[in-house]
Amino acid sequence: MFEWKSWLLAACLLGSVSPAVASGPHAALVKGVSGGVSIVQAGGMRAAEAGSRLQVSDRIVTAPGATASIVFRDGSMLTLGGGADVHVRDYVFEPRAGRYAFSLYMQQGAAIYESGKIGRLAPEAVEVETPQATVGVRGTRFLIEAG
C-alpha cells in the first residue's frame, strides 16, 4: 500500500505539468520520478528518470514508496504509486488517420489515470486491465488499484 499524502502530492504536481505532444515513435515520456523506478524492455532494464521515453511493450516498475508521473503523446497522464507494475500493451495516436489505441495492463500497485485526447476522441479505444478486471474508459479521471 502507498502513502496517500505523497500520492496526492504527486498527482497534484502532475496536474500542473503541461502535456507537451512530442514527435517521434515513443508512446510517452516520464515527467518525474521519486524513488526507485525502472523501465523494463526487451533488451533489459534501466532506471527511469525525467525525460525517459516509453515505447509500446515497455513495463514501468516502481519500488515500494516510489512514484512516477508519465505523460502520453495525446496528453493522457498516468501517476503510479509505490509497488506498481504496468505494461504498455498498445498505443496509437494518429488523429489524421483516425487511428487510436491505448491499452495498459496493471499487474499490481495503484495509479491515477487522466484522459487525454484519445479518451475524448475515441473512448472505446482506451482499456486498462488488471488481473481482476478490465476498465473501459468513459470518464476523464480515475484511481485504479491492482494486486
N, C-alpha and C positions, 0 to 999 in steps of 0.2 A: 504494500500500500504506500502511497506517496503522501507527502505533507501538503495539505490543501493551501496553506498560505503561500508557499513557494510556487505551487502550481498556478494559483490565480495570478500571482505576480508575473509569471512567465506569459500567461495568456493575455494579460493587460499590455505587457511590453510588445507582444506580437501584434496586438491590435493597433499599436501606434506605428508599426513599420509599414511604409507604403509598398505594396507588392509590385515590384518592377517586373515587367514582362521581358524576360531575357531571350535573346535569339540563340539558336544552337539546338543540338539534338537532345539535350538533357531534359528531364521531366521537371526538376525542381532544384531549388537552392536551399542550403542550410543557412538560415539567417542568424542563428545564435545557438550556442550550447553552454550548458553549465554542468560540470562533472564529466564523467566518462561516457562518451557517445561514440559508437563505431558504425561504419558503413561496411556491410558485407557484400562483396561482389564475387562473380565467378572466379576472378583472379586472386582472391584473398580478402583480407580485412585491413581497413585503415581507420585512423582516428578521424572523426568528423570535426570540422571547425567552420566558423563563419565563412561563407563563400564556397564551401564544398558543393559540388554538383552531384545530383542523384539521377540515375538512369532507371529505365524500366528494368525490372528484375532485381534491383538493389534491395537490401534489407537494412533497416536502421535499428540498432540495438542500443538502449540506454541502460547504464548501470543503476543500481538502487540509489535513489536520491538525485539522479541526474535529470536534466530536461533538455529538450531540443525543439527549436522552432523551425519550421520548414514552410517555404512558400513555393507553390507550383506555378508554372508559367502562366496559367489563366488567372492567378490571384487567389486560388484556394489555399487555405492555411491549415496547418496541422501542428499542434503543440503536443509533444509527447512528455509524459511523466516518467519517473524512475521505473526501471524494470520492464520497459516496453520492448517489444519485438514486432516490427511492422515490415511487411514485404510489399513493395510497389509492384503489383502484378501487371498492370496495364495503364498507359497514359497516352492519350492522343488529344491534341488541341490544335485543330486545323479548321478555324472558322470559315475561311474562304471555300473550303471543300465540304463544309458541313459535317466534318468527322470529329467525334468526341468520344473519349473513353477515360474513365477514372476508376481504377479498381485497386483497392488495398486489402491485404489480409493481415489482421492484427492477432498474432498468436497469443500475446499476453500484454498486460500493462493497461495504461489508461491514456486517453488522448482527447483533445478538444479539436473538432473539425469545424471549419467555417468555409462555406461555399464561395467559390469564385465564379467566373463566367460560365464554366461548364455546368455548374449547378443551376444557373439561371436559364441558360440557353437549351440545355438538354439534360434535365434532372434524371431522366431514365438511364443515362449513361454513367451515373455515379453509383458505385457499390462499395460498401465497406463490410468485410466479412470477418467473423470471429469463429473460434471453434464451436460456439453455441448458436450463432445467429448470423443472418445476413441483413444489413441495413440498406434499404434503398432511400436515397436522399430526396426528400420533398420539402425540406426546410432549409434554413441557411446556416444553422449552428447547432451542434450537439456534442455531448460528452459521451464517450464510449469506454467501457471497461471490459477487458477480457482476461481469462485465465483464472 
